[in-house]
Amino acid sequence: MQFLSSNRLALFLAGFLPVLGCVSLFLSGMATAAEVGGQGAVSLAAVAEVAHGAASTGAHEAAAHEAALTPNAPVLFHLGPFHLGPLPVNNSMVLMWVVSIVIILVARAATKDLKENPEGLQNFVEWIVESLRDFLENILGRALTAQTFWFFASSFIFILTANWFGLLPGVGTLGWGTPDGSGALNHISEPLFRGANADLNLTLAMSVVFLVAWFYWGLRANGVGGFLLHIFGPRGDAKGFLKLILILVFLCVGVLELVSIMFRPVSLSFRLYGNVFAGETLLETMSNLVKALAPVITIPFYFLELLVGFVQALVFTLLTAVFTLLICDHGDGHADEKH
């Protein structure tokens, strides 16, 4: 039975990851359009700020700023023209596409010739799928896991793979830069690859996709009336005037709950982006601390980032699973448990 779950997961990965890339690409284009639109309004202030700071900026500060990892991923090229204009493609998106292709190819190779007694790559993939399924069933229950497993398993596998791919040699070190006066290239200002989750567009895209799926699962489990009652409905068995007070109180609580629901994509995306970006900044700083000892100094931090990459994939999956359980739970600890 387990090889059937692996095959379904492979089919979903082939559709989920390109959709995720399109959402990320759209968000990147919207962010660039907003940035370009706001440049005219702040141009005078920017000129004044640059003129004021130029007198106190030394050569050492300029070199440090050049070597720093920028929060915004450098744009490599544009796709277009589209209705909204050319869409920028940054180096984080390029790595995201590479990771997506690798995951899809591995999933298809593992499920190409399924066997009742798995071995090799099929055995490894089925072990991952079975471990994730057992983990989620302990949280969501069997019925809800069957409905939502495709999303949580794909998210965990993609985030973990993307985080670990960002630690491979060549990511952040292959690209383009400006040589110094002696002709030596000491810093890559536009790397060809950058950690996929070190781009806020991607983490926000995953969070938005989850929010849409969360609304669908909640409405499917409760219906429209039950969904609203789950958020605004009063708790307890109070009667009379006390029940009226509780209704008013829980209406206010429901408004606060709606605000928290709409901010969930923000918290999910910034948590993942912040941790991955901080890790890349840490590695960048350690590698530039003593150039001659960079391969040795960074080794402990690479092991640390391997752990952080796994933890962040687990945290994203765990939080989204708990959010789903809270909206689909009917009060018995598991949502619509069926055996």
VOGU-3710 file (C-alpha; in Angstrom, 3 decimals, decimal comma):
1> mqflssnrla> 0,000/0,000/0,000  2,827/2,379/0,729  4,091/2,464/-2,855  0,726/3,901/-3,925  1,227/6,862/-1,580  4,689/7,428/-3,032  3,310/7,453/-6,565  0,581/9,960/-5,664  3,139/12,160/-3,951  5,317/12,102/-7,059
11> lflagflpvl> 2,377/13,120/-9,235  1,519/15,983/-6,906  5,107/17,229/-6,738  5,077/17,549/-10,514  2,137/19,952/-10,242  2,657/21,655/-6,888  6,216/22,872/-7,385  5,628/24,654/-10,743  2,561/26,373/-9,257  4,665/27,459/-6,303
21> gcvslflsgm> 7,264/28,844/-8,696  4,632/30,811/-10,615  3,268/32,359/-7,403  6,788/33,288/-6,319  7,503/34,785/-9,740  4,290/36,835/-9,597  5,090/38,155/-6,102  8,584/39,076/-7,228  7,173/41,025/-10,159  4,697/42,858/-7,940
31> ataaevggqg> 7,452/43,740/-5,466  9,670/45,062/-8,242  6,831/47,127/-9,708  6,109/48,658/-6,308  9,775/49,412/-5,803  10,122/51,063/-9,196  6,925/53,051/-8,674  8,186/54,403/-5,369  11,595/55,474/-6,620  10,328/58,750/-8,039
41> avslaavaev> 8,755/59,809/-4,756  11,893/59,218/-2,723  14,522/60,250/-5,241  15,203/63,668/-3,662  15,400/62,187/-0,200  17,732/59,480/-1,453  20,025/62,033/-3,104  20,127/64,088/0,089  20,875/61,012/2,177  23,672/59,898/-0,137
51> ahgaastgah> 25,187/63,380/-0,175  25,059/63,580/3,612  26,584/60,131/4,127  29,258/60,332/1,445  31,434/62,626/3,513  31,659/60,152/6,401  31,930/56,890/4,466  35,417/55,370/4,366  36,950/52,808/2,112  36,689/50,089/4,762
61> eaaaheaalt> 32,923/50,609/5,202  32,381/50,549/1,459  34,260/47,271/1,152  32,290/45,752/4,033  29,001/46,861/2,488  30,008/45,379/-0,858  30,817/42,038/0,763  27,597/41,892/2,752  24,749/39,615/1,734  21,854/41,742/0,497
71> pnapvlfhlg> 18,316/41,024/1,764  16,977/41,254/-1,793  18,105/38,505/-4,138  19,857/39,953/-7,236  17,797/39,811/-10,425  19,515/37,816/-13,174  17,084/38,306/-16,070  13,462/39,103/-16,906  10,674/37,029/-18,389  8,143/38,763/-20,556
81> pfhlgplpvn> 6,558/40,791/-21,809  3,421/40,043/-19,794  0,357/42,087/-18,953  2,053/43,343/-15,781  5,370/43,875/-17,550  8,547/41,784/-17,577  8,778/39,551/-14,507  12,170/39,553/-12,780  13,889/36,225/-12,112  16,428/36,314/-9,302
91> nsmvlmwvvs> 19,068/33,771/-8,338  16,912/32,292/-5,564  14,282/31,401/-8,159  16,909/29,717/-10,319  17,919/27,484/-7,404  14,253/26,859/-6,636  13,767/25,564/-10,184  16,846/23,362/-9,863  15,575/21,927/-6,573  12,103/21,373/-8,036
101> iviilvaraa> 13,503/19,536/-11,054  15,715/17,338/-8,857  12,816/16,428/-6,530  10,491/15,631/-9,440  13,118/13,498/-11,206  13,932/11,569/-8,020  10,235/11,025/-7,278  9,545/9,814/-10,807  12,600/7,557/-10,828  11,563/6,016/-7,493
111> tkdlkenpeg> 8,018/5,320/-8,693  8,801/4,316/-12,265  8,915/0,576/-11,612  7,083/-0,039/-8,348  7,637/-3,320/-6,546  5,785/-5,011/-3,704  9,120/-5,484/-1,936  10,822/-2,105/-2,433  14,560/-1,761/-2,780  17,057/0,964/-3,587
121> lqnfvewive> 15,642/4,387/-4,335  12,030/3,229/-4,023  12,758/1,919/-0,526  14,349/5,231/0,504  11,479/7,344/-0,842  8,862/5,097/0,742  10,685/5,351/4,087  10,472/9,142/3,890  6,800/9,061/2,893  5,883/6,539/5,576
131> slrdflenil> 7,750/8,478/8,285  5,987/11,698/7,329  2,620/9,974/7,214  3,054/8,447/10,675  4,224/11,783/12,054  1,225/13,653/10,646  -1,273/10,982/11,693  -0,170/11,450/15,306  -1,124/15,134/14,980  -4,052/15,241/12,572
141> graltaqtfw> -5,538/11,778/12,742  -5,867/9,332/9,869  -8,790/10,937/8,039  -7,434/14,490/7,948  -3,952/13,237/7,079  -5,398/11,420/4,075  -6,856/14,727/2,836  -3,889/16,978/3,513  -0,837/14,717/3,312  0,016/15,825/-0,222
151> ffassfifil> 0,581/19,422/0,902  2,465/18,837/4,151  4,730/16,125/2,754  5,547/18,173/-0,346  6,219/21,294/1,723  8,555/19,481/4,116  10,497/17,739/1,347  10,803/20,911/-0,726  11,847/23,185/2,173  14,380/20,677/3,511
161> tanwfgllpg> 15,885/20,020/0,078  16,038/23,731/-0,755  17,701/24,538/2,582  20,349/21,861/2,129  20,913/22,708/-1,546  21,769/26,240/-0,412  24,794/24,800/1,418  26,293/23,081/-1,627  29,609/24,398/-3,021  28,972/26,899/-5,796
171> vgtlgwgtpd> 25,815/28,376/-4,270  26,713/32,009/-3,618  30,260/31,601/-4,952  29,656/31,262/-8,700  28,572/34,392/-10,521  29,599/37,897/-11,456  31,355/40,709/-9,633  33,427/43,857/-10,086  37,236/43,431/-9,966  39,272/45,753/-7,763
181> gsgalnhise> 42,062/48,050/-8,923  44,502/45,169/-9,334  42,062/43,190/-11,445  41,327/40,615/-8,717  37,735/39,541/-8,066  37,355/39,407/-4,284  33,565/39,342/-4,024  30,690/37,911/-6,079  28,047/40,629/-6,101  25,630/38,712/-8,392
191> plfrganadl> 25,874/34,971/-7,674  24,227/32,573/-10,084  22,593/30,677/-7,207  21,337/31,729/-3,815  19,427/29,858/-1,124  15,842/29,475/-2,342  14,298/30,241/1,046  16,587/33,249/1,475  14,115/35,041/-0,810  10,983/36,356/0,884
201> nltlamsvvf> 8,986/35,927/-2,339  9,248/32,141/-2,136  8,457/31,795/1,567  5,497/34,161/1,164  4,283/32,164/-1,845  4,298/28,941/0,193  2,436/30,672/3,013  -0,190/32,080/0,644  -0,717/28,652/-0,954  -1,203/27,196/2,528
211> lvawfywglr> -3,711/29,917/3,468  -5,812/29,118/0,387  -5,641/25,383/1,165  -6,473/26,087/4,827  -9,672/27,916/3,861  -10,629/25,051/1,539  -10,040/22,376/4,199  -11,885/24,403/6,827  -14,917/24,984/4,615  -14,931/21,361/3,527
221> angvggfllh> -14,845/20,079/7,098  -17,322/22,542/8,621  -19,353/24,133/5,837  -19,803/27,890/5,634  -21,984/28,101/8,742  -19,802/25,787/10,774  -16,676/27,647/9,650  -18,063/30,969/10,889  -19,350/29,331/14,078  -15,910/27,856/14,676
231> ifgprgdakg> -14,425/31,362/14,666  -17,208/33,498/16,157  -19,295/30,947/18,028  -19,525/31,174/21,855  -18,057/28,396/23,989  -19,671/26,875/27,058  -23,218/26,052/28,156  -24,225/29,404/29,615  -27,875/30,501/29,358  -29,847/33,708/29,513
241> flklililvf> -28,089/37,052/29,941  -24,707/35,409/30,491  -24,966/33,661/27,133  -25,658/37,024/25,452  -22,541/38,465/27,045  -20,515/35,461/25,868  -21,823/35,939/22,320  -20,615/39,548/22,301  -17,280/38,563/23,814  -16,664/35,789/21,295
251> lcvgvlelvs> -17,660/38,069/18,421  -14,796/40,338/19,467  -12,547/37,317/19,905  -13,531/36,162/16,419  -12,456/39,493/14,933  -9,073/39,108/16,627  -8,908/35,528/15,348  -9,526/36,711/11,788  -6,696/39,226/12,124  -4,360/36,503/13,389
261> imfrpvslsf> -5,427/34,208/10,532  -4,615/36,842/7,925  -1,217/37,453/9,556  -0,282/33,766/9,552  1,313/33,966/6,084  3,418/36,884/7,333  4,668/35,028/10,402  5,268/31,779/8,509  7,132/33,453/5,657  9,293/35,762/7,791
271> rlygnvfage> 10,207/32,960/10,223  11,507/30,721/7,447  13,099/33,534/5,449  14,732/35,106/8,504  16,355/31,893/9,712  17,668/30,887/6,289  18,900/34,387/5,475  20,576/34,651/8,897  22,337/31,344/8,253  23,643/32,504/4,895
281> tlletmsnlv> 24,798/35,782/6,431  26,587/33,843/9,164  28,408/31,668/6,644  29,285/34,729/4,548  30,681/36,529/7,580  32,715/33,550/8,775  34,175/32,926/5,318  35,312/36,555/5,063  36,709/36,673/8,598  40,059/35,099/7,719
291> kalapvitip> 40,295/34,329/4,022  43,085/31,770/4,389  41,205/29,774/7,052  37,719/30,118/5,527  37,402/26,389/4,587  38,168/25,405/8,194  36,304/28,131/10,081  33,008/27,508/8,300  32,872/23,725/8,881  31,108/23,861/12,302
301> fyflellvgf> 28,635/26,407/10,967  27,813/24,201/7,970  26,826/21,413/10,358  24,785/23,946/12,311  22,977/25,028/9,149  22,245/21,407/8,266  20,404/21,148/11,572  18,710/24,535/11,138  17,546/23,567/7,640  15,877/20,429/9,001
311> vqalvftllt> 14,360/22,226/11,998  12,880/25,009/9,865  11,295/22,514/7,467  9,843/20,681/10,453  8,596/23,899/12,110  6,829/25,090/8,944  5,172/21,702/8,479  4,234/21,378/12,150  2,730/24,870/12,426  0,678/24,541/9,246
321> avftllicdh> -0,542/21,110/10,384  -1,610/22,463/13,780  -3,398/25,415/12,155  -5,273/22,941/9,967  -6,196/20,747/12,921  -7,581/23,724/14,857  -10,027/24,643/12,098  -11,032/21,062/11,239  -11,156/19,655/14,766  -14,664/18,952/16,061
331> gdghadekh> -13,684/18,736/19,695  -12,593/15,108/19,983  -8,896/15,695/19,415  -8,895/14,438/15,824  -10,861/15,714/12,885  -13,418/13,223/11,552  -11,382/10,199/12,609  -12,257/7,159/10,541  -10,891/3,642/10,832
//
